[in-house]
């Protein structure tokens, strides 16, 4: 049965017969759910949420009023073929937010688990957002951006297409991210600049003082040693190899746009 018997659907909501509504889901007043949509168990859609075709939500997602999921990409090259938006479990997406599906046929925009996405922003086509990130109000995430787990993107941040934001990176408000942002560090400035370690985020994530000291040394080698980039990465690998520093090195080596500087 497309609508589980335990789901609650408001009388004014419009749910396509080909949509799937899971156990215990609650669909609010004046919501619109198109065909080929799957809403997982325990999801809450507040009034006026619009879920467009080829969108999938996992379990226990909370979607606030006025949000539109699975919008056509804001891309002049889009020609209307089938593509997808896939959202994991336990996310909160607040009021008046839009997330697009992919541009190319059969491509995907992906949102992981446990993310807190605040009001009045946009995540564009073909983005990949990891788990337990925070994306604050009025942030704009352009196409093909990748955001690793536990990153924190403050209000008003704008992220250029194809940029990558590393795990536990913290980007200050109104920053323009126009290059890749390595993990574990703090960033601000009109054009994104490294400003040290994300000490608050590392502490909240359970890192010990000894772990932070190693990352601080890695930061100093990467940004302040005066070494060429590859020599700095080799020095980090050789002198302070931990799971975090090796992740940092791998992130920098994968960068195609280049990393931001101090």
MORAJO-V9458 format. One record per residue. N is the residue number from 1. RES is the residue in three letters. SS is DSSP state (@ for helix, = for strand, . for the rest). NEAR is the number of other C-alpha atoms within 8 Angstrom. D_LAST is the distance of its C-alpha to the last C-alpha in Angstrom with 1 decimal. Layout:
BEGIN
N | RES | SS | NEAR | D_LAST
N | RES | SS | NEAR | D_LAST
END
This chain:
BEGIN
1 | UNK | . | 4 | 56.3
2 | UNK | . | 9 | 53.3
3 | UNK | = | 9 | 53.1
4 | UNK | . | 11 | 53.6
5 | UNK | . | 5 | 56.4
6 | UNK | . | 7 | 54.2
7 | UNK | . | 13 | 51.7
8 | UNK | = | 8 | 52.1
9 | UNK | = | 8 | 51.8
10 | UNK | . | 9 | 52.4
11 | UNK | . | 5 | 55.4
12 | UNK | . | 7 | 53.4
13 | UNK | . | 12 | 50.8
14 | UNK | = | 8 | 51.3
15 | UNK | = | 10 | 50.7
16 | UNK | . | 8 | 51.6
17 | UNK | . | 6 | 54.3
18 | UNK | . | 9 | 52.0
19 | UNK | . | 14 | 49.2
20 | UNK | = | 12 | 49.0
21 | UNK | = | 13 | 48.5
22 | UNK | . | 14 | 48.2
23 | UNK | . | 11 | 50.0
24 | UNK | . | 11 | 49.3
25 | UNK | . | 15 | 47.0
26 | UNK | = | 11 | 47.4
27 | UNK | = | 14 | 47.2
28 | UNK | . | 14 | 47.2
29 | UNK | . | 11 | 49.2
30 | UNK | . | 11 | 48.7
31 | UNK | . | 16 | 46.3
32 | UNK | = | 12 | 46.6
33 | UNK | = | 13 | 46.2
34 | UNK | . | 12 | 46.8
35 | UNK | . | 12 | 48.4
36 | UNK | . | 10 | 46.6
37 | UNK | . | 15 | 44.5
38 | UNK | = | 11 | 44.5
39 | UNK | = | 13 | 43.7
40 | UNK | . | 14 | 43.6
41 | UNK | . | 12 | 45.4
42 | UNK | . | 12 | 44.6
43 | UNK | . | 15 | 42.4
44 | UNK | = | 12 | 42.6
45 | UNK | = | 13 | 42.4
46 | UNK | . | 13 | 42.7
47 | UNK | . | 12 | 44.7
48 | UNK | . | 12 | 43.8
49 | UNK | . | 16 | 41.5
50 | UNK | = | 11 | 41.9
51 | UNK | = | 12 | 41.3
52 | UNK | . | 14 | 41.8
53 | UNK | . | 10 | 43.3
54 | UNK | . | 12 | 41.8
55 | UNK | = | 16 | 39.7
56 | UNK | = | 12 | 39.9
57 | UNK | = | 12 | 39.0
58 | UNK | . | 13 | 39.3
59 | UNK | . | 12 | 40.7
60 | UNK | . | 12 | 40.1
61 | UNK | . | 14 | 37.7
62 | UNK | = | 13 | 37.9
63 | UNK | = | 14 | 37.5
64 | UNK | . | 14 | 37.7
65 | UNK | . | 12 | 39.7
66 | UNK | . | 11 | 39.0
67 | UNK | . | 15 | 36.7
68 | UNK | = | 13 | 37.3
69 | UNK | = | 13 | 36.5
70 | UNK | = | 15 | 36.8
71 | UNK | = | 10 | 36.7
72 | UNK | . | 9 | 37.1
73 | UNK | . | 11 | 33.7
74 | UNK | . | 8 | 32.3
75 | UNK | . | 6 | 32.5
76 | UNK | . | 4 | 35.0
77 | UNK | . | 5 | 35.6
78 | UNK | . | 10 | 37.0
79 | UNK | . | 4 | 40.8
80 | UNK | . | 5 | 41.9
81 | UNK | . | 8 | 42.3
82 | UNK | . | 7 | 42.0
83 | UNK | . | 13 | 38.6
84 | UNK | = | 14 | 37.4
85 | UNK | = | 16 | 35.3
86 | UNK | = | 11 | 35.4
87 | UNK | = | 12 | 34.4
88 | UNK | . | 12 | 34.8
89 | UNK | . | 12 | 36.1
90 | UNK | . | 12 | 35.5
91 | UNK | . | 13 | 33.1
92 | UNK | = | 13 | 33.1
93 | UNK | = | 14 | 32.5
94 | UNK | . | 14 | 33.1
95 | UNK | . | 12 | 34.9
96 | UNK | . | 12 | 34.6
97 | UNK | . | 15 | 32.2
98 | UNK | = | 13 | 32.5
99 | UNK | = | 13 | 31.6
100 | UNK | = | 16 | 32.7
101 | UNK | . | 18 | 34.4
102 | UNK | . | 16 | 33.5
103 | UNK | . | 13 | 34.1
104 | UNK | . | 8 | 35.8
105 | UNK | . | 8 | 39.2
106 | UNK | . | 9 | 39.0
107 | UNK | . | 11 | 35.2
108 | UNK | = | 13 | 33.7
109 | UNK | = | 15 | 31.1
110 | UNK | = | 11 | 30.6
111 | UNK | = | 11 | 29.8
112 | UNK | . | 12 | 30.2
113 | UNK | . | 12 | 31.6
114 | UNK | . | 12 | 31.0
115 | UNK | . | 14 | 28.4
116 | UNK | = | 11 | 28.4
117 | UNK | = | 13 | 27.8
118 | UNK | . | 15 | 28.3
119 | UNK | . | 12 | 30.1
120 | UNK | . | 12 | 30.1
121 | UNK | . | 12 | 27.5
122 | UNK | = | 12 | 27.7
123 | UNK | = | 12 | 26.9
124 | UNK | . | 15 | 27.8
125 | UNK | . | 16 | 29.8
126 | UNK | . | 15 | 29.0
127 | UNK | . | 14 | 26.1
128 | UNK | = | 11 | 26.0
129 | UNK | = | 12 | 25.2
130 | UNK | . | 13 | 25.6
131 | UNK | . | 12 | 27.1
132 | UNK | . | 12 | 26.6
133 | UNK | . | 15 | 23.7
134 | UNK | = | 13 | 23.5
135 | UNK | = | 13 | 23.0
136 | UNK | . | 13 | 23.6
137 | UNK | . | 12 | 25.7
138 | UNK | . | 12 | 25.2
139 | UNK | . | 15 | 22.4
140 | UNK | = | 11 | 23.0
141 | UNK | = | 12 | 22.4
142 | UNK | . | 15 | 23.3
143 | UNK | . | 12 | 25.4
144 | UNK | . | 12 | 24.7
145 | UNK | . | 16 | 21.6
146 | UNK | = | 11 | 21.5
147 | UNK | = | 12 | 20.5
148 | UNK | . | 14 | 21.0
149 | UNK | . | 12 | 22.9
150 | UNK | . | 12 | 22.0
151 | UNK | . | 15 | 19.0
152 | UNK | = | 12 | 18.8
153 | UNK | = | 13 | 18.3
154 | UNK | . | 15 | 18.9
155 | UNK | . | 12 | 21.3
156 | UNK | . | 12 | 20.8
157 | UNK | . | 16 | 18.0
158 | UNK | = | 12 | 18.6
159 | UNK | = | 12 | 17.8
160 | UNK | . | 13 | 18.5
161 | UNK | . | 9 | 21.2
162 | UNK | . | 10 | 20.7
163 | UNK | . | 15 | 17.3
164 | UNK | = | 12 | 17.0
165 | UNK | = | 14 | 15.8
166 | UNK | . | 14 | 16.1
167 | UNK | . | 12 | 18.4
168 | UNK | . | 15 | 17.8
169 | UNK | . | 17 | 14.5
170 | UNK | = | 14 | 14.5
171 | UNK | = | 12 | 13.4
172 | UNK | . | 13 | 14.2
173 | UNK | . | 10 | 16.9
174 | UNK | . | 10 | 17.2
175 | UNK | . | 14 | 13.8
176 | UNK | = | 12 | 14.2
177 | UNK | = | 13 | 13.3
178 | UNK | . | 9 | 13.7
179 | UNK | . | 12 | 12.3
180 | UNK | = | 13 | 12.7
181 | UNK | = | 12 | 11.2
182 | UNK | . | 14 | 11.9
183 | UNK | . | 11 | 14.3
184 | UNK | . | 13 | 14.5
185 | UNK | = | 13 | 11.1
186 | UNK | = | 13 | 10.5
187 | UNK | = | 13 | 8.9
188 | UNK | = | 13 | 9.7
189 | UNK | . | 9 | 9.8
190 | UNK | . | 7 | 12.3
191 | UNK | = | 9 | 10.4
192 | UNK | . | 14 | 8.6
193 | UNK | = | 10 | 5.0
194 | UNK | = | 11 | 4.6
195 | UNK | = | 9 | 6.5
196 | UNK | = | 9 | 8.7
197 | UNK | = | 10 | 12.0
198 | UNK | . | 12 | 14.3
199 | UNK | @ | 7 | 16.9
200 | UNK | @ | 6 | 19.4
201 | UNK | @ | 9 | 19.5
202 | UNK | @ | 12 | 19.9
203 | UNK | @ | 9 | 22.6
204 | UNK | @ | 7 | 24.4
205 | UNK | . | 6 | 24.3
206 | UNK | . | 6 | 26.2
207 | UNK | . | 9 | 23.8
208 | UNK | . | 7 | 25.1
209 | UNK | @ | 6 | 23.5
210 | UNK | @ | 6 | 23.9
211 | UNK | @ | 8 | 22.0
212 | UNK | @ | 11 | 19.1
213 | UNK | @ | 8 | 19.1
214 | UNK | @ | 10 | 19.0
215 | UNK | @ | 12 | 16.0
216 | UNK | @ | 10 | 14.2
217 | UNK | @ | 8 | 15.2
218 | UNK | @ | 11 | 14.0
219 | UNK | @ | 11 | 10.4
220 | UNK | @ | 9 | 10.8
221 | UNK | @ | 13 | 12.4
222 | UNK | @ | 11 | 10.1
223 | UNK | @ | 9 | 6.8
224 | UNK | @ | 7 | 8.7
225 | UNK | . | 8 | 12.1
226 | UNK | . | 6 | 12.1
227 | UNK | . | 8 | 14.1
228 | UNK | . | 6 | 14.5
229 | UNK | @ | 7 | 13.4
230 | UNK | @ | 6 | 17.0
231 | UNK | @ | 8 | 17.7
232 | UNK | @ | 12 | 14.9
233 | UNK | @ | 10 | 16.3
234 | UNK | @ | 8 | 19.8
235 | UNK | @ | 10 | 19.1
236 | UNK | @ | 14 | 18.0
237 | UNK | @ | 11 | 21.1
238 | UNK | @ | 7 | 23.3
239 | UNK | @ | 6 | 22.4
240 | UNK | . | 10 | 21.5
241 | UNK | . | 9 | 23.0
242 | UNK | . | 6 | 23.4
243 | UNK | @ | 6 | 23.8
244 | UNK | @ | 7 | 20.3
245 | UNK | @ | 14 | 18.5
246 | UNK | @ | 11 | 20.7
247 | UNK | @ | 8 | 19.9
248 | UNK | @ | 10 | 16.2
249 | UNK | @ | 11 | 17.1
250 | UNK | @ | 8 | 19.6
251 | UNK | @ | 11 | 17.3
252 | UNK | @ | 10 | 14.8
253 | UNK | @ | 6 | 18.0
254 | UNK | @ | 6 | 19.5
255 | UNK | . | 10 | 16.8
256 | UNK | . | 4 | 18.5
257 | UNK | . | 8 | 16.0
258 | UNK | . | 8 | 13.1
259 | UNK | = | 10 | 10.1
260 | UNK | . | 11 | 7.0
261 | UNK | . | 7 | 3.8
262 | UNK | . | 6 | 0.0
END
